[in-house]
Amino acid sequence: MIFGRIKPLDAILATAEKKSLHRSLGWFQLTLFGIGCVIGTGIFVLTAAGAQKAGPGLLLAFAIAGGICIIAALCYAEIGSMIPVAGSAYTYTYTTMGELLAWTVGWALILEYAVAASAVAVGWSGYFTGTILNQTLGIHLPAWLATAPLAMGGSPGGLINLPAVIIALLVTWLLMIGTSESAKVNAVLVLIKVTALTAFIVLTLPSDQFDAARFNPFLPAGLFGGFGSGVGAVGAAATIFFAYVGFDAVSTAAEETKNPQRNVPIGLIASLLFCTVFYMLVAAGAVGTIGGQPIMGPGGVPFPAGSEELARQCALPQHAQALVCSNEALAHVLRQIGFGTIGNFLGYAAFIALPSVILILLFGQTRIFFVMSRDGLLPEKLSAIHPKWKTPYIVTAITGGAVAFAAAFLPVGKLADIANAGTLYAFMMVAVAVMILRRTAPNVKRSFKTPMLWLIGPLTIFGCVFLFFNLPLEAMLVLPAWGAVGLVIYYAYGYRASHVARGIVETNPDLPADLTGIDYPH
């Protein structure tokens, strides 16, 4: 049976030891990696869209998304410290549920990281052309050089989004040079983001203009917007989930981590707790000072975020200064309450820091490609390690080129929802894998055990499925379509080229004795 083609746990660890990545990351760098991705995307890019979906219920949306991520992180922490190799959910699925499902998970993660990295590159391009070139330097880049030809909503596009291409290629070059160097740069960018957001919280929450009445009604679009609508607090949570993808990137870095049994769980949970609290404080400051009510359409339903209808409403004088109409929401809030200079500096911080988000997303995707190639499911040349840089340079270059191409020419207006579809599927499979390994490998050393797995595991599965069905309908349909393409590639190449299919299963006699005798399902 194809579902029984499982790569044994000892073989996965032996392969990693034979052809391994350089271990250079500690728990602090892992935590910064997670914070770097989480904070950069959600706060600077999705705040206005989340408010348009949920209004002041944006706070609840952050809590819902963060809560589901935290229980998922508990599952990740156990299996990440138990199987400290690159590959994340793909590797975990391979050793528990078989090659076919592992391929679908890896393929979904490729979608998640590539789409998200392209979207953030375009977001950075907006800050660069607007805040830096237009407002600061007085330079107006021609529209045909700063806009994709396939703009969303049928609006006229340009020829190429050149700034997005440039930043994607620069980050790719940085990753090819080396993981340790990338982490050092990321640490500086995280410090800039945290400082800027701390200043925002200090200036808004105690402000004289903060008014609790602005939180009423708290849920103007309701808690649930309905199947496929993508609105309401839960619909906003399904979108905002995009902002928490950083903790998954922490898990993909396990093979490059010193003492992963200790450092992976710390990096996962610390980054999520930190970011969830920060998100809620920033959202409270924004809504409490200038309000965050959505602009309602027919039937009392908010206009879709990013839609032409919303753009027309935001062009009207009565809505022009609304939080939901701003492309740089946090800087806009500070300008509205009299801190224009600091608001501009916060915009600069977003411009400087967003490349760290692209870095994390590219980092995660290249490591997924690396491990799938190492297993024979993709051409093995992709997993070649550069003799000097000690990084998978070929797959990094290919991935960065694809992300740059997508950022240059493809629409990205609603790609956060599309990326979430793949993310939620992968997270669900991790929870399933943890529960299976508790039964099939009960004696393998676990430096971290998920508390109350009988409850946390099913809750993670339910939470992921719940958020998936609160995505917009078109985003839900992308995952099965992308999966169908992946199955064609798998059966055309990976099914026969797989190392497990060819009987190439490496072992390591130096592995601990408690890895032997594992009862794998057949």
Secondary structure, DSSP 8 states (H G I E B T S, - for coil): -GGG----HHHHHHHHHHS-----B-HHHHHHHHHHHHHHHHHHHHHHHHHHHHGGGHHHHHHHHHHHHHHHHHHHHHHHHHS-STTHHHHHHHTTT-HHHHHHHHHHHHHHHHHHHHHHHHHHHHHIIIIIIIIII-----HHHHS-SS-GGG----S-BHHHHHHHHHHHHHHHH-HHHHHHHHHHHHHHHHHHHHHHHHHHTT-TT--GGGG-SS-TT-S---TTT--HHHHHHHHHGGGGTHHHHHHHTGGGBSSHHHHHHHHHHHHHHHHHHHHHHHHHHHHHHH-----B-GGG-B--TT-HHHHHHHTSTTTTT-GGG-SSHHHHHHHHTT-HHHHHHHHHHHHHHHHHHHHHHHHHHHHHHHHHHHTTSS-GGGG---TTT-S-HHHHHHHHHHHHHHHHHS--TTHHHHHHHHHHHHHHHHHHHHHHHHHH-TTS--SS--TTHHHHHHHHHHHHHHHHTTS-HHHHHHHHHHHHHHHHHIIIIIHHH-TTTTT-----TTS-GGGTT-----
